[in-house]
Amino acid sequence: MQEPTVADMSIADEHIVVKTKTRISSVCEELSQNPAHAVLVKVGSEIHGVVTARDIFASMAEGINATKVKVEKIMRTDILTIPGPTPLSIALDVMSREKPDAIVITDNEGEYLGYFSARDYREATRKLESHQLMSVRLNRSRKAITKQAETSDADDSGEDLLDLLLGGNNDDKEEEINPPAMINLD
């Protein structure tokens, strides 16, 4: 069973992409309709910054005029780029260690594919945990089937193969699954 990758997540939503010279007032309309979205700031073909509604409010509280200032003046620039084919377990580990301002997903050639949001992170941890549980159960099922095949000529051992396949057997110790720590991507 192949582990899900970051490209398997919903990375095409929850953001807009603008150029560095875009005025903050221009993105405010979009953010008023979708306040949880991120504004990714593109320089050429690469994402170099991120602005959120929280960043705009903080700037305005400091006296910045949103009708005149461009996003490049307030963008945060700690951007983590992860290739789309990266397995979730590896990507989530890197994300939790690095704690970037934004996570951008690229294809194998480095071309922009999407934005990995805080909601994507939460969904990814659930998806990875489900994948790991399924892997443990499949492994246990393989062992049970092999054991059942080896002992099929012997007396009935009292074990129900269906219970083993569906995880109803509590005699086997399941592998411990440690989901990655949550990080705040706001």
Secondary structure as the mmCIF struct_conf table of DSSP 4:
data_model
#
loop_
_struct_conf.conf_type_id
_struct_conf.id
_struct_conf.beg_label_comp_id
_struct_conf.beg_label_asym_id
_struct_conf.beg_label_seq_id
_struct_conf.end_label_comp_id
_struct_conf.end_label_asym_id
_struct_conf.end_label_seq_id
HELX_LH_PP_P HELX_LH_PP_P1 GLN A 2 PRO A 4
STRN STRN1 THR A 5 THR A 5
HELX_RH_3T_P HELX_RH_3T_P1 VAL A 6 ASP A 8
BEND BEND1 MET A 9 MET A 9
TURN_TY1_P TURN_TY1_P1 ILE A 11 ALA A 12
BEND BEND2 ASP A 13 GLU A 14
STRN STRN2 HIS A 15 LYS A 19
TURN_TY1_P TURN_TY1_P2 THR A 20 LYS A 21
STRN STRN3 ARG A 23 ARG A 23
HELX_RH_AL_P HELX_RH_AL_P1 ILE A 24 GLN A 33
TURN_TY1_P TURN_TY1_P3 PRO A 35 ALA A 36
STRN STRN4 ALA A 38 VAL A 43
TURN_TY1_P TURN_TY1_P4 GLY A 44 SER A 45
STRN STRN5 GLU A 46 VAL A 51
HELX_RH_AL_P HELX_RH_AL_P2 ALA A 53 ALA A 61
TURN_TY1_P TURN_TY1_P5 GLU A 62 GLY A 63
TURN_TY1_P TURN_TY1_P6 ALA A 66 LYS A 68
STRN STRN6 LYS A 70 LYS A 70
HELX_RH_3T_P HELX_RH_3T_P2 VAL A 71 LYS A 73
TURN_TY1_P TURN_TY1_P7 ILE A 74 ILE A 74
STRN STRN7 ARG A 76 ARG A 76
STRN STRN8 ILE A 79 PRO A 83
TURN_TY1_P TURN_TY1_P8 GLY A 84 PRO A 85
BEND BEND3 THR A 86 THR A 86
STRN STRN9 PRO A 87 PRO A 87
HELX_RH_AL_P HELX_RH_AL_P3 LEU A 88 GLU A 98
BEND BEND4 ASP A 101 ASP A 101
STRN STRN10 ALA A 102 THR A 106
TURN_TY1_P TURN_TY1_P9 ASN A 108 GLU A 109
BEND BEND5 GLY A 110 GLY A 110
STRN STRN11 TYR A 112 PHE A 116
HELX_RH_AL_P HELX_RH_AL_P4 ALA A 118 THR A 151
TURN_TY1_P TURN_TY1_P10 SER A 152 ASP A 153
BEND BEND6 ALA A 154 ALA A 154
BEND BEND7 GLY A 158 GLY A 158
HELX_RH_AL_P HELX_RH_AL_P5 LEU A 161 LEU A 166
TURN_TY1_P TURN_TY1_P11 GLY A 167 GLY A 167
BEND BEND8 ASP A 171 ASP A 172
HELX_LH_PP_P HELX_LH_PP_P2 LYS A 173 GLU A 176
HELX_LH_PP_P HELX_LH_PP_P3 PRO A 179 MET A 182
#
